[in-house]
Amino acid sequence: MCGIVAYVGSGNALPVLLEGLHRLEYRGYDSAGIAVVRRGRMKVTKAAGRVADLRERVGDAAPAPVGIGHTRWATHGEVTDVNAHPHTDTDGRIALVHNGIIENAEQLRAQLAADGVPLTSETDTEAIVHLVAAELAEAGSLEDAVRAALRRVEGTYGIVVVDTKRPDELVVARNGSPIVLGVADGQMYVASDVAALVQHTQRVVYLDDGELATVRAGGYTTSTLEARRTEKAPTTVDAAAEDYELGEFDDYMRKEIAEQPEAVRRALRGRLDERFATARLGGLGMDARELRAIRRVKFLGCGSAYYAGQLGAALVEQLARVPSDAEPASEFRYRNPVVESDTLYIAVSQSGETLDTLAAVSELKRKGGNVLGAVNVVGSAIGRECGRGMFLHAGPEVAVASTKALTNMSVSFAMLAVVLGRVRDLSTMDGSRIVNGLRELPDKIDETLAREAEIAEVAARFAAARNMFFIGRVRGWPVAREGAQKLKEISYVHAEAYQASELKHGPLALIDPDMPSVVIVPDDELLAKNVSTIEQIKARGGPVIAVTNAELPDGLADAVLRCPRTEPELDPILLTIPLQLLAYHVAAALGRDIDKPRNLAKSVTVE
């Protein structure tokens, strides 16, 4: 959730740090800071607020060949300059930035205070830098000092440490929070996300949990917490600096909504098999016999990834007739789950670094579970831990509110459902029908996006509402949940999702002229029941926005958001698109900071 950038080399660290922190703003943060070393002296600059505020404070500082930077999302301590990173030891010799949460921070801080160490912040991070300073007196190197300090630390961390007396190196470590090295000629970069690196290099090294690196301008060495050397070769990332540029758009969410047709085309490219009416998902690493042995499928994710998993579970049950469900990874990891050998577990995460989902994967692997990853970032922790699965091919997603990654998750799960179905009882005819529906999906998303002006008008009409219901039945239920999520996370309008059948079991009491209901109405076998739901809401004076690909009776709804017809099983994928635009335009009408919603972050790497 926080962001890290660091540099050591023959150039000037300051512009690298400031630009890198700017590119990591989307991760969510409330303060920022940098520390640079020049001629054996440390200069630390911190600011509560945006990177622009930090940039103003830095001003025209002198060039420095090494430095570290950070954007903070507060976990321990209020949002203040003092609590911002980097943190330094008492002598100002060592500076450190940290992502994650130190679980035994209070004990460590108490021990340090008892030893007479003055603590100036409220953060857990400050304890680490003082531990490193204490160990440095006995250690033979900065790496050894960091290693010794981390042995006393419990929790998650991604850290970078710089020492004024060793200004030619950085020491980096990871446990549960992502760290990636960028490799270039005579220069090295460190970041928590490749977004901060791709304008400089596409050659990267991903650290594993429990691994450290010493980084110098000429290269790097890696080792474990037990001081065993490891070998890490650079890989090339499929991303470029322009992928993170806004171009003609005002914000990333709107850009990423518009990119969905091409993102879906990428996800489908080379994967649809017309001859056998199925899909090719080579990343699964399973043959037909192994696929047939699966007796249950469980999707694990958080937030929108969880709702995409619900959609995927419904597709698998419909097309493959395999019992399937979805569960929040954050709950799964703590409830001592029964792990079945014939269940296929699918860990879903855009970033591939979601802490709760990664912990669920680790628990599954400890218990011998059959687990696949569905991630959008090659080299991410979940992708590496699973070792196989489905790459989403959505391209870099910057906005906190997921759009194109969510859509590509759903499309990938539709392909998985076809694969599982075709080794069972899904007929060639039905397989061909779904394959053709998937092939047509990008053009139909284009058609839906072409209705943006109509959706924006509806959003303007209802933007003053303080509360909204989102209602769906069966296929429409995960769509309703995702729609409510989008609206509340970027507009701050209170939104709740309910199954249509549950309205009469309590929520109907809240219906009145000030409570609009967004009702998901696919053109399927439940159309008449969904129409009846709308009539019940209208009878109690509630305004209704219908999201549909069906022909509804004139005047039934106060507003209608339309999308084209597709195959009934694929309706939820297409019906999600108008809800993205509705949330976007409500937030825009309310003047919200759409890409940086308050209190939220793009990648949740802490509990």
Secondary structure in CASP SS format (residue, H / E / C, confidence):
PFRMAT SS
TARGET T0000
AUTHOR 0000-0000-0000
METHOD secondary structure of the structure
MODEL  1
M C 1.00
C C 1.00
G E 1.00
I E 1.00
V E 1.00
A E 1.00
Y E 1.00
V E 1.00
G E 1.00
S C 1.00
G C 1.00
N C 1.00
A H 1.00
L H 1.00
P H 1.00
V H 1.00
L H 1.00
L H 1.00
E H 1.00
G H 1.00
L H 1.00
H H 1.00
R H 1.00
L C 1.00
E H 1.00
Y H 1.00
R H 1.00
G C 1.00
Y C 1.00
D C 1.00
S E 1.00
A E 1.00
G E 1.00
I E 1.00
A E 1.00
V E 1.00
V E 1.00
R E 1.00
R C 1.00
G C 1.00
R E 1.00
M E 1.00
K E 1.00
V E 1.00
T E 1.00
K E 1.00
A E 1.00
A E 1.00
G C 1.00
R C 1.00
V H 1.00
A H 1.00
D H 1.00
L H 1.00
R H 1.00
E H 1.00
R H 1.00
V H 1.00
G C 1.00
D C 1.00
A C 1.00
A C 1.00
P C 1.00
A C 1.00
P C 1.00
V E 1.00
G E 1.00
I E 1.00
G E 1.00
H E 1.00
T E 1.00
R E 1.00
W C 1.00
A C 1.00
T C 1.00
H C 1.00
G C 1.00
E C 1.00
V C 1.00
T C 1.00
D C 1.00
V C 1.00
N C 1.00
A C 1.00
H C 1.00
P C 1.00
H E 1.00
T E 1.00
D C 1.00
T C 1.00
D C 1.00
G C 1.00
R C 1.00
I E 1.00
A E 1.00
L E 1.00
V E 1.00
H E 1.00
N E 1.00
G C 1.00
I C 1.00
I E 1.00
E C 1.00
N C 1.00
A H 1.00
E H 1.00
Q H 1.00
L H 1.00
R H 1.00
A H 1.00
Q H 1.00
L H 1.00
A H 1.00
A H 1.00
D C 1.00
G C 1.00
V C 1.00
P C 1.00
L C 1.00
T C 1.00
S C 1.00
E C 1.00
T C 1.00
D C 1.00
T H 1.00
E H 1.00
A H 1.00
I H 1.00
V H 1.00
H H 1.00
L H 1.00
V H 1.00
A H 1.00
A H 1.00
E H 1.00
L H 1.00
A C 1.00
E C 1.00
A C 1.00
G C 1.00
S C 1.00
L H 1.00
E H 1.00
D H 1.00
A H 1.00
V H 1.00
R H 1.00
A H 1.00
A H 1.00
L H 1.00
R C 1.00
R C 1.00
V C 1.00
E C 1.00
G E 1.00
T C 1.00
Y E 1.00
G E 1.00
I E 1.00
V E 1.00
V E 1.00
V E 1.00
D E 1.00
T C 1.00
K C 1.00
R C 1.00
P C 1.00
D C 1.00
E E 1.00
L E 1.00
V E 1.00
V E 1.00
A E 1.00
R E 1.00
N E 1.00
G E 1.00
S C 1.00
P C 1.00
I C 1.00
V E 1.00
L E 1.00
G E 1.00
V E 1.00
A E 1.00
D C 1.00
G C 1.00
Q E 1.00
M E 1.00
Y E 1.00
V E 1.00
A E 1.00
S C 1.00
D C 1.00
V H 1.00
A H 1.00
A H 1.00
L C 1.00
V C 1.00
Q C 1.00
H C 1.00
T C 1.00
Q C 1.00
R E 1.00
V E 1.00
V E 1.00
Y E 1.00
L C 1.00
D C 1.00
D C 1.00
G C 1.00
E E 1.00
L E 1.00
A E 1.00
T E 1.00
V E 1.00
R E 1.00
A C 1.00
G C 1.00
G E 1.00
Y E 1.00
T E 1.00
T E 1.00
S E 1.00
T E 1.00
L C 1.00
E C 1.00
A C 1.00
R C 1.00
R E 1.00
T E 1.00
E C 1.00
K C 1.00
A C 1.00
P C 1.00
T E 1.00
T E 1.00
V C 1.00
D C 1.00
A C 1.00
A C 1.00
A H 1.00
E H 1.00
D H 1.00
Y H 1.00
E C 1.00
L C 1.00
G C 1.00
E C 1.00
F C 1.00
D C 1.00
D C 1.00
Y H 1.00
M H 1.00
R H 1.00
K H 1.00
E H 1.00
I H 1.00
A H 1.00
E C 1.00
Q H 1.00
P H 1.00
E H 1.00
A H 1.00
V H 1.00
R H 1.00
R H 1.00
A H 1.00
L H 1.00
R C 1.00
G C 1.00
R C 1.00
L E 1.00
D E 1.00
E C 1.00
R C 1.00
F C 1.00
A C 1.00
T E 1.00
A E 1.00
R C 1.00
L C 1.00
G H 1.00
G H 1.00
L H 1.00
G C 1.00
M C 1.00
D C 1.00
A H 1.00
R H 1.00
E H 1.00
L H 1.00
R H 1.00
A C 1.00
I C 1.00
R C 1.00
R E 1.00
V E 1.00
K E 1.00
F E 1.00
L E 1.00
G E 1.00
C C 1.00
G C 1.00
S H 1.00
A H 1.00
Y H 1.00
Y H 1.00
A H 1.00
G H 1.00
Q H 1.00
L H 1.00
G H 1.00
A H 1.00
A H 1.00
L H 1.00
V H 1.00
E H 1.00
Q H 1.00
L H 1.00
A H 1.00
R C 1.00
V C 1.00
P C 1.00
S E 1.00
D E 1.00
A E 1.00
E E 1.00
P E 1.00
A H 1.00
S H 1.00
E H 1.00
F H 1.00
R C 1.00
Y C 1.00
R C 1.00
N C 1.00
P C 1.00
V C 1.00
V C 1.00
E C 1.00
S C 1.00
D C 1.00
T E 1.00
L E 1.00
Y E 1.00
I E 1.00
A E 1.00
V E 1.00
S E 1.00
Q C 1.00
S C 1.00
G C 1.00
E C 1.00
T C 1.00
L H 1.00
D H 1.00
T H 1.00
L H 1.00
A H 1.00
A H 1.00
V H 1.00
S H 1.00
E H 1.00
L H 1.00
K H 1.00
R H 1.00
K C 1.00
G C 1.00
G C 1.00
N E 1.00
V E 1.00
L E 1.00
G E 1.00
A E 1.00
V E 1.00
N C 1.00
V C 1.00
V C 1.00
G C 1.00
S C 1.00
A H 1.00
I H 1.00
G H 1.00
R H 1.00
E H 1.00
C H 1.00
G C 1.00
R C 1.00
G E 1.00
M E 1.00
F E 1.00
L C 1.00
H C 1.00
A C 1.00
G C 1.00
P C 1.00
E C 1.00
V C 1.00
A C 1.00
V C 1.00
A C 1.00
S C 1.00
T C 1.00
K H 1.00
A H 1.00
L H 1.00
T H 1.00
N H 1.00
M H 1.00
S H 1.00
V H 1.00
S H 1.00
F H 1.00
A H 1.00
M H 1.00
L H 1.00
A H 1.00
V H 1.00
V H 1.00
L H 1.00
G H 1.00
R H 1.00
V C 1.00
R C 1.00
D C 1.00
L C 1.00
S C 1.00
T H 1.00
M H 1.00
D H 1.00
G H 1.00
S H 1.00
R H 1.00
I H 1.00
V H 1.00
N H 1.00
G H 1.00
L H 1.00
R H 1.00
E H 1.00
L H 1.00
P H 1.00
D H 1.00
K H 1.00
I H 1.00
D H 1.00
E H 1.00
T H 1.00
L H 1.00
A C 1.00
R C 1.00
E H 1.00
A H 1.00
E H 1.00
I H 1.00
A H 1.00
E H 1.00
V H 1.00
A H 1.00
A H 1.00
R H 1.00
F H 1.00
A C 1.00
A C 1.00
A C 1.00
R C 1.00
N E 1.00
M E 1.00
F E 1.00
F E 1.00
I E 1.00
G E 1.00
R C 1.00
V C 1.00
R C 1.00
G H 1.00
W H 1.00
P H 1.00
V H 1.00
A H 1.00
R H 1.00
E H 1.00
G H 1.00
A H 1.00
Q H 1.00
K H 1.00
L H 1.00
K H 1.00
E H 1.00
I H 1.00
S H 1.00
Y C 1.00
V C 1.00
H E 1.00
A E 1.00
E E 1.00
A E 1.00
Y E 1.00
Q E 1.00
A H 1.00
S H 1.00
E H 1.00
L H 1.00
K H 1.00
H H 1.00
G C 1.00
P H 1.00
L H 1.00
A H 1.00
L H 1.00
I C 1.00
D C 1.00
P C 1.00
D C 1.00
M C 1.00
P C 1.00
S E 1.00
V E 1.00
V E 1.00
I E 1.00
V E 1.00
P C 1.00
D C 1.00
D C 1.00
E C 1.00
L C 1.00
L H 1.00
A H 1.00
K H 1.00
N H 1.00
V H 1.00
S H 1.00
T H 1.00
I H 1.00
E H 1.00
Q H 1.00
I H 1.00
K H 1.00
A H 1.00
R C 1.00
G C 1.00
G C 1.00
P C 1.00
V E 1.00
I E 1.00
A E 1.00
V E 1.00
T E 1.00
N C 1.00
A C 1.00
E C 1.00
L C 1.00
P C 1.00
D C 1.00
G C 1.00
L C 1.00
A C 1.00
D C 1.00
A E 1.00
V E 1.00
L E 1.00
R E 1.00
C C 1.00
P C 1.00
R C 1.00
T C 1.00
E C 1.00
P H 1.00
E H 1.00
L H 1.00
D H 1.00
P H 1.00
I H 1.00
L H 1.00
L H 1.00
T H 1.00
I H 1.00
P H 1.00
L H 1.00
Q H 1.00
L H 1.00
L H 1.00
A H 1.00
Y H 1.00
H H 1.00
V H 1.00
A H 1.00
A H 1.00
A H 1.00
L C 1.00
G C 1.00
R C 1.00
D C 1.00
I C 1.00
D C 1.00
K C 1.00
P C 1.00
R C 1.00
N C 1.00
L C 1.00
A C 1.00
K C 1.00
S C 1.00
V C 1.00
T C 1.00
V C 1.00
E C 1.00
END
